[in-house]
Amino acid sequence: MKKVTVLITCVGALDSPSQVGSLRDNPDHRLIRIVGVDGRNDCIGKYICDAFYKVPFGGDKNYAKIILGICEKEKVNVVFPASHEEALPLAKAKKMFENKGIKIAISDYDVLESAFNKITSYEILAKNNLPYPKFFVVKSADEFQAAAKKLGYPKKDIVMKQALGRGGRGVRILTKANPLTIIFDEKPGSIYFNYNNALEGMKALPKFPEVVLTEYLPGMYYSVDFLAMNGEPLIIVPKIRIDGNPSTTLLGLVKKNSLVEKTVANICRVFKFSYNINIEIKFSDDGVPIPYDINPRIAASVAFCSAAGANLIYYGLKLALGEKIPEKVEITEGVKMVRYLKEYYTKEDIKRSTGGARK
């Protein structure tokens, strides 16, 4: 089988070793050379990839051209963007890459633009009679307070998020709980936050930021990874989140659910997704699976899918190369994932100066 070279962006993430591992341990036993890029030099990707480059962050105006230069130098066949900051400029420059024989394994730019943005994605879901969370876009303190009341605060917690964010950045569950209770009872990194503190903090800013307030969904979490092409879902792997937060699974279980899978398939067809997609879902009080976060890119849980029998990142590679993927993949229900931290140790040469002799 033909050896290929793959470039993965954002390889400094904690889940990068899992993504790299899934490509290396593929069902075809194919030899894959992996080039990693990241905005930080001293990151895990530097040590686990076959080649590594420090690059500007995705918002840099020259980002796509810099990545193209690396691809030409390393003879890259396929690029996997791993965050929305990199996915958007690379999708926009697809033609430039394809003219050099390089595939970007991501949906088209207009698809990404509508899906990554919480406001437009919720509006598209609503327009197509698909489930979506109750939400309000607020631009002032008065709008914030009015929306919070409509969503049930203070009787119910509510969720605040940015229109465009990733990895849980900017997401907070706003509660009436005493700030000190949150500090003392919640672990560091908790997304719970006192409602009044959030409102007063935003009032103090030079300009009140545009944020999205949504209902807090109390039911079971589902994190669903799937592979698609031109809007047609090919392989769907539903997983429940037993422990974690709205963006990260610490303890998960592969658990099939026909309603969840049907919802995801319908969303896929509406947005016309291609390649690797992740959708975060939570059930409402009345048992409806509500998608609250749509990520049309490889996600942290892609290796979880591999463990369940569906190596979605590798099959995404095969699609990009124009190769056939299995017509049917058996998903092993009941596979459990326990996420943990593991360190990588290396040694650097450090020049040490010696002081003068003591007298």
N, C-alpha and C positions, 0 to 999 in steps of 0.2 A: 504494500500500500504506500502511496506517495507520502513522503515526509513533508510536513508543512510548518510554517512559522507563523505564530500568532502574537499579536501585540495586545496587552491588557492595560487599560489606564487605571489610575488610582490604586496602585498596588501597595500603598502604604496602609490600607485598611486592615482591620483585624481579621476580616473574612478572606483576604487575598490568598493566604496559603490554601484555603479550602477550594477556591476557584482554580488555582494553579494545579492543585492535587487532582481535581476532577478531570482536567485536561490530560494530565500525564497518565492517570489510571483509567484509560478509556476502554470501552468494550472491544475495540478492534485491535488493541495492543499497538496502536499506531505511535510512531515516534513524532513527538511534537516539540518544536523548539519555541520557547516562550520569551518574549521581550516585554519587560515591564517598564512603565513610566509613572512618575509621580511628581507632585510639586515639592516634595521634601526629599532631601538626599539620603538622610539616614533613616531608612524605613525598611520594613521586613522584605519588601519586594526586591530590594537591592541584593539580598542574600539568597533568595529562593528562585529567581528567574535566571535564564541562561545569559541574558544581557539586560542592563538597566540604564535608564537615562533620567536625569532630573530635568523636568520641563516646567514651563510656566503653568499656572492654574488655567482651567478651561475658559475663564473669562478674558484671557489675553487675546487681543485682536489677531495675533499671529499664531495662535495655538494650532489650528489645523495645518498650516504650512510647515510648522516645526515637526508635527507628528508625521506628515507626509515625507519629510526629509529623513526621519528615522526609519520609516517603513522602506524607503528606497535603499537606504544603506544596509539594512538588515534583511532585505528581501522578504518582507512580511507579506503573507497571503491574505490574512483576515485580521480585522481590528475589532476588539470587544470593548466598547465604552462602559465603564462601571459606575458612573454617576451622571446626573443630568447636566452638570456644568460642562462635562466633556462630550456628552452625547449630542447636545444641541449643535455646537460648532462643527462636529465631525459629520453629523447627518446633513448639515447644510452644505458641506463640501464633498458629499458623496461622489458627485460626477468627477471631481478633480482626482479622487482616489481611484475610481473605476477606470479612468483613462490610463492609469498606470498598472491596471490589472489587480488592484487591491480592493477587497470587499470590506465594507463597514457593516458588521452584523447588528443592525439596529433598524427600527422603523424609520420611515421618511420624516423629514424635518417638521412638516405641518402636523403630522400625527403626534410627534413628541411634544410639540409646542402646546397642543390642546390637552394632552394627557397629563403632563407634568404640572400644569397650572391647576390648582385646586378649584378656582372659580370656574374656569372654562370646562374642566372635566365634569364637575357637578352639573353645570348647565346642560352639557351634552347628554348626560345620563337622564336628567329630567325631561329633556325634549324627546327622548326615545323611550319614555315610559319604563325606564329601568330604575331600580332602587338607588337612592342617594340619601345622605344625611341632611336633616334640616339645617340650613345654613344662612348666614347673613354676612355681607361684606360691609365692614364699618370703617368710617374715616374720621370719626370725631368721638369725643367722650359721650356726648348725648346719644349718638347712634349705638355706641358700645353698650350703654346702660339699657337702652330700649330693646336691643337685640337679646341681651342676656335675659331680660324679663320674659320675652316671648319664648325663649328656649327653656324656661322653667326655673332659672336662678332666682332666689337662693335655695329653693326646695331641691333642685337638681344641680349637680355639677355640670359645667359646660367645658367645651374644648376651644382653645385659641391656637391658631396656626397661621403661618405665612402662606400667601398664595403660591409662592414658588419656594420650596424648601426640600431638603433631603435628610435622610438619616435621623429624623426626629428633631432637627434643628428648628427652634422657634415654636415647637409644639408644647403646650402646657394644658393640664387639666386644672381649670380654675374652680376653687372651692371656697366655702365660707370658713373653713377650718382656720384656727388660730395659726399665724405664721410660725410661732415657736413650736407648736405641735408638729407641723410639717418638718421643721428643722430637726427636732429630736426623734421623731418616730419614723421618718422616711430615710431610706439609704441615700448616700451622696449620688447625685445624678437623677434623683426622682423628678418626674415631670409634673408632680402636683405643685400648685402655686396658689397663694392667697389672692382671691379676686380683687379686693380693694388695693392691695399692693401693686398688682398688675395695672389697674386703671390709673392709680396715682403716678406710677412710674411713666406711663405713656403720656399723661398730661404734662409731665415735666420736660418732655422732649421738645425741641424747637418746632417740630411739626408732628401732629398725631399720625402714626403710621397706619397704612391700610392693612387691616388684618381680617381674617375669616373666623367667625365664631360659629361653632356647630354644636349640635346636641351631643351629649355624652351617651354612647351606646353601652348598655350594661351587660350584654350577652357574651357568648363564647367568641374568642378570637379565631380567625382562620387566616393563615398566610398561604396564598396559593401561587405556586410557580407554574408557568406553562410555556409551551413552545407553539409558535404560530407562523403562518405564512400568508400574506395578503388577506388578513382578516379571518382566516380559517384556523381554529384551534386544533393542534395536532396531538399533543400530549399534555395532560393536566395532572398536577400533583397537589392535592389538597392536604394541608397540615394544620392541626390545631396548635395554638400557643398556650401551653400550660402555665408557663412562667416567662416573664419578660415585660416589655413595655410596648406601646403601639408601633414601634419600629424595629425592635430587636427580640428575637426568640432565644431564650436561655434554656428552656426545656420544651420540647415539641414532640408531637406524635403524628405520624401519617394516618389520616382518618378520612375515608371517602365520604362524600356527602353529595347526593345527586342534585339537590337544590343549589348548593354552592357551585358545583361544577357547571350547571346550566346557566347560572347567573354570570359566571366568568366567561363562558362561551359566547353569551349574548353581548357582553361588553366588548369582547375581542372583535366580533363581527361589526359592531357599530364604529369602533375606532379604526378598524382595518389594520390591526397590529401585525408585525412580523418579528421573527426571532424570539429572544427570551423576554418574558414579561413576568412581573410580580404584582399581584393585587392583594392589598390588606383589607380584610373584611371583619366586621363585628356584627353580631346579631342584635336586633332591636328587642324591645319588650314583648312585641307580638310575634317574634320568631322569624323575622325577615332578615336575610343576610344583606347587610348594607356595606358596599365598598366605600372606604374612606380615604384610601391612598392608592394611586395607580402609578406603578414604576415600570415603564417599558424599557427595561435593560436587565442585565444579569444582576441578581440580588444576592444578599448574604447567605440565603438558604439554598443556593444552587447545589451545594455538596450534599445537603440533606436529601435532595431529590435523587442524587446519584446512589446514595445508600439504600434508597427505596427501589432501585432498579431502573431509574430514568436519568441518565447522564445528560441533562438538558443543555449544558454548555457545549458538550462535545457534539450533540446532535444539531445544535445551532451552528457549529463550525461546519458540519457536513452540509447543511442547507446552504450556507454561504458559498461553499465550494461547488454547489450544484449536484451533490451526491444524494442518493436515496437514504432515508432513515427507515428504521423498522416500521412496518405497517401497524404492528401492534406491540406495545410495550407493557409488560405486566408490572403493575405498581404493587409493591409489597405493603399491605396495610399493617399497622401496628409497629412499624419501625420507629424507635424513639431516639431523639437527639438530645444529648446533654452537652451544652456548650461550656467550654472552660478556657482559661488563659494558659498559654504555654510560651515560654521565653526562648529566644534564639540568642546564643552567646557568640561573640566574636572578639577579636583582640586587635587593637590599633597600636601602631608604634607612636609612643609619646616621647617627645624630646624633653628630657629633664635637665634642668640646670642645677649645678651643685654650688653651694655657698662656699665662701672662703674658709680657710682653716681657722679653727678656734685658737686664740692665743692664750 
